[in-house]
Amino acid sequence: MLRPLSRAAVIVLLASGVGPLSEGVALAQNRPATPPPPPAAAAPPRSAATAPPTTNYYQVFQTPEMRKAFPRLGTEYRVLGPASSDYNAVSYSVGVTDKWIWPGERVTHFNGFYAQHGFQRQPYLDYSRQPGVDKVVVFGKLTERGRVEVTSASLQDPNGGWRSKPGKMPVIWHPRVGQMSGPNYGQPIALYARPSSSGAPAPGPNGSTR
């Protein structure tokens, strides 16, 4: 005649793999089974505008290569966003952040490009901040053939200072436009202006407001 197993024997059998262990031990100890923890929530997708926390973009501009390319930048600047190959400085200067734009090498190419976006080329380089006016400065270098070629652009910040995006690097703010001058960009060679969203008049071709 088979004798019923004792409580201790039941626990041993369950611990040896007969039946679900957690459930069997809970029954043997006369307490409810502990429910399994909920599955971990999937990490939210990282926005393209969010910089990886391990990247110190400020220090990127302090590398020997960058200091050589922009010797006047110094340390007086702020990084406004992560690096991106989706757009460049010219794109950014007209509010585009999803396309790389390059009108051409000549200043005349940029005259036409900025005219399409409401800008007029100014007769002189006036870097002062004028309320209600957007300004863009174009940089250029003299080539070995004696021709001036455009290299990049900087957008004046509405609160003062300038915004630049060197190639695929991050957008940075710097107080003086000349901080970007050097062997990489060359020098400012043209300035364009248009009315900002405030509706204030922009300087006309002769530098006066219309």
C-alpha positions as CSV (number, residue, x, y, z in Angstrom):
1,M,0.0,0.0,0.0
2,L,1.4,3.4,-1.0
3,R,1.8,5.8,1.8
4,P,1.1,9.5,1.1
5,L,4.2,11.6,0.7
6,S,5.1,13.9,3.6
7,R,5.2,17.7,3.2
8,A,9.0,17.5,3.2
9,A,9.1,15.0,0.4
10,V,6.8,17.0,-1.7
11,I,9.2,20.0,-1.3
12,V,12.2,17.9,-2.3
13,L,10.4,16.6,-5.4
14,L,9.4,20.0,-6.5
15,A,12.9,21.4,-6.0
16,S,14.3,18.6,-8.1
17,G,12.3,19.8,-11.2
18,V,9.0,18.1,-10.8
19,G,6.5,20.8,-11.5
20,P,7.0,24.6,-11.5
21,L,9.4,25.3,-8.6
22,S,8.2,28.8,-7.6
23,E,4.6,27.8,-7.6
24,G,5.3,24.4,-5.8
25,V,7.3,26.0,-3.0
26,A,4.7,28.7,-2.5
27,L,2.0,26.0,-2.1
28,A,4.2,24.0,0.3
29,Q,4.9,27.1,2.4
30,N,1.2,28.0,2.3
31,R,1.7,31.5,0.8
32,P,0.6,33.0,-2.6
33,A,3.1,32.8,-5.4
34,T,5.0,36.1,-6.2
35,P,4.0,37.3,-9.7
36,P,6.8,37.7,-12.1
37,P,8.1,41.3,-12.6
38,P,6.6,43.1,-15.6
39,P,8.8,43.2,-18.8
40,A,11.2,46.1,-19.0
41,A,9.8,49.0,-21.0
42,A,11.6,49.4,-24.3
43,A,13.9,52.4,-24.4
44,P,12.3,55.3,-26.3
45,P,13.9,56.1,-29.6
46,R,16.5,58.8,-29.4
47,S,15.7,62.0,-31.1
48,A,18.0,63.1,-33.9
49,A,18.2,66.4,-32.1
50,T,19.5,64.8,-28.9
51,A,23.2,64.5,-28.5
52,P,24.6,61.3,-27.1
53,P,25.5,62.0,-23.4
54,T,29.1,60.7,-23.9
55,T,29.9,63.3,-26.6
56,N,31.4,66.5,-25.4
57,Y,31.0,68.7,-28.4
58,Y,32.5,71.7,-26.8
59,Q,35.8,69.8,-26.5
60,V,35.6,68.7,-30.1
61,F,36.4,72.3,-31.1
62,Q,39.4,72.3,-28.8
63,T,41.3,69.5,-30.6
64,P,44.5,70.5,-32.4
65,E,43.0,70.1,-35.8
66,M,40.0,72.4,-35.0
67,R,42.2,75.0,-33.3
68,K,44.3,75.1,-36.4
69,A,41.3,75.4,-38.7
70,F,39.7,78.1,-36.5
71,P,42.5,79.8,-34.6
72,R,40.3,82.8,-33.6
73,L,37.5,80.8,-32.2
74,G,39.1,80.5,-28.8
75,T,36.9,79.3,-25.9
76,E,34.1,82.0,-26.2
77,Y,31.4,79.9,-27.9
78,R,28.5,77.7,-27.0
79,V,27.4,74.5,-28.7
80,L,23.7,74.6,-29.7
81,G,23.2,71.1,-31.0
82,P,24.8,67.8,-32.0
83,A,26.8,67.1,-35.1
84,S,24.8,66.3,-38.2
85,S,25.5,65.5,-41.8
86,D,21.9,66.2,-42.9
87,Y,22.5,69.9,-43.4
88,N,25.3,72.5,-43.5
89,A,25.9,76.1,-42.7
90,V,24.2,77.4,-45.8
91,S,21.1,75.3,-45.2
92,Y,21.0,76.5,-41.6
93,S,21.3,80.1,-42.6
94,V,17.9,79.9,-44.4
95,G,16.2,77.7,-41.8
96,V,16.7,74.3,-43.5
97,T,17.9,71.4,-41.3
98,D,17.1,68.3,-43.5
99,K,19.1,69.0,-46.7
100,W,22.7,69.9,-47.6
101,I,22.6,73.0,-49.8
102,W,25.5,74.4,-51.8
103,P,24.6,76.9,-54.5
104,G,28.1,77.0,-56.1
105,E,31.6,78.4,-55.5
106,R,31.1,82.0,-56.7
107,V,29.6,84.9,-54.8
108,T,27.2,85.4,-57.7
109,H,25.8,82.0,-57.0
110,F,25.1,83.0,-53.5
111,N,23.6,86.3,-54.5
112,G,21.0,84.4,-56.5
113,F,20.4,81.8,-53.8
114,Y,19.9,84.3,-51.0
115,A,17.7,86.4,-53.2
116,Q,15.3,83.5,-53.5
117,H,15.0,83.5,-49.7
118,G,14.3,87.2,-49.4
119,F,17.8,88.4,-48.8
120,Q,19.6,91.3,-50.5
121,R,23.3,91.7,-50.7
122,Q,24.5,94.7,-48.8
123,P,27.2,97.1,-50.1
124,Y,29.3,96.9,-47.0
125,L,29.9,94.5,-44.1
126,D,27.7,95.9,-41.3
127,Y,27.8,93.3,-38.5
128,S,25.7,95.4,-36.1
129,R,22.5,94.0,-34.7
130,Q,19.4,95.7,-36.2
131,P,16.0,94.7,-34.7
132,G,13.7,93.1,-37.2
133,V,16.5,92.3,-39.7
134,D,18.1,88.9,-40.4
135,K,21.7,88.9,-41.5
136,V,23.9,86.3,-43.1
137,V,27.6,86.6,-43.6
138,V,29.3,84.6,-46.3
139,F,33.0,83.6,-46.0
140,G,35.4,83.1,-48.9
141,K,39.1,82.4,-49.7
142,L,41.4,83.5,-52.5
143,T,42.4,80.5,-54.6
144,E,45.8,79.9,-56.2
145,R,44.2,81.0,-59.5
146,G,43.3,84.4,-58.0
147,R,39.6,83.7,-57.7
148,V,37.5,84.1,-54.6
149,E,35.5,81.0,-53.7
150,V,32.8,80.8,-51.0
151,T,33.5,78.5,-48.1
152,S,30.7,78.9,-45.6
153,A,28.1,81.2,-44.0
154,S,27.1,82.4,-40.5
155,L,23.7,83.5,-39.4
156,Q,23.2,86.4,-37.0
157,D,21.5,85.4,-33.8
158,P,18.3,87.4,-33.0
159,N,19.7,88.1,-29.5
160,G,23.2,89.1,-30.7
161,G,26.2,87.1,-31.8
162,W,26.4,84.6,-34.6
163,R,25.5,81.0,-35.4
164,S,27.8,78.8,-37.5
165,K,27.9,75.2,-38.5
166,P,31.3,74.0,-39.8
167,G,30.5,71.2,-42.3
168,K,29.1,68.2,-40.4
169,M,30.0,69.7,-37.0
170,P,27.5,71.0,-34.5
171,V,25.9,74.5,-34.7
172,I,27.7,76.9,-32.4
173,W,27.0,80.4,-31.1
174,H,29.9,82.9,-30.9
175,P,29.7,86.6,-30.1
176,R,31.9,87.9,-33.1
177,V,31.6,86.8,-36.7
178,G,35.4,87.1,-37.1
179,Q,35.9,84.2,-34.8
180,M,35.3,81.8,-37.7
181,S,38.0,83.5,-39.9
182,G,41.1,81.5,-40.6
183,P,42.6,78.9,-43.0
184,N,39.4,76.9,-43.2
185,Y,36.8,79.6,-43.8
186,G,39.0,82.5,-45.0
187,Q,37.4,85.9,-44.4
188,P,33.9,87.4,-44.5
189,I,33.3,88.6,-48.1
190,A,29.6,89.4,-48.4
191,L,26.6,90.2,-46.2
192,Y,23.0,89.6,-46.9
193,A,19.9,91.0,-45.1
194,R,16.1,90.6,-45.1
195,P,13.2,91.5,-42.9
196,S,12.7,89.1,-40.0
197,S,9.4,87.7,-38.9
198,S,8.8,90.9,-36.9
199,G,8.1,92.7,-40.2
200,A,10.6,95.4,-39.8
201,P,12.2,96.8,-43.0
202,A,15.5,95.3,-44.1
203,P,18.3,97.5,-45.4
204,G,18.1,98.1,-49.2
205,P,20.8,97.7,-51.7
206,N,22.4,101.0,-50.6
207,G,22.4,100.0,-47.0
208,S,19.4,102.2,-46.0
209,T,16.1,100.8,-44.8
210,R,13.2,100.7,-47.2
